[in-house]
Amino acid sequence: MRVEEADDGSARIVFEAREEHLNPAGTLHGGVLATLVDTAMGTAVRTATGDDDVPATSQLTVTYLRPGKPGPLEVTARVRTRGEHLTVCEADVEQDGRAIGHAVATFALLHP
């Protein structure tokens, strides 16, 4: 996974899905997709918070729109609402120009 952009409450990451990322049915494992959207959204949150804030995922909902396959994926994430203690994000996953997943997450902002 590689972060391509991260600034001003948004992030874009790319990932090359390979055979080891597939489930027994031969499609991209849902856990891989969930990890990618969580990482992208966490990266977006970090661009919109202070250096001392630590975002922790408190809720994550992933909607799988169609099966993924081996090849490049792109995940775009953006902060939707930023509060003092909670921040809500959205992310979209595309492969070959088609949406394969959508996610919404709530992050708690921890102040160590």
PyMOL commands that set and color helices and strands:
alter all, ss='L'
color gray80, all
select helices_A, chain A and resi 19-21+30-46
alter helices_A, ss='H'
color red, helices_A
select strands_A, chain A and resi 2-7+10-17+54-64+71-82+86-95+98-110
alter strands_A, ss='S'
color yellow, strands_A
deselect
rebuild
show_as cartoon
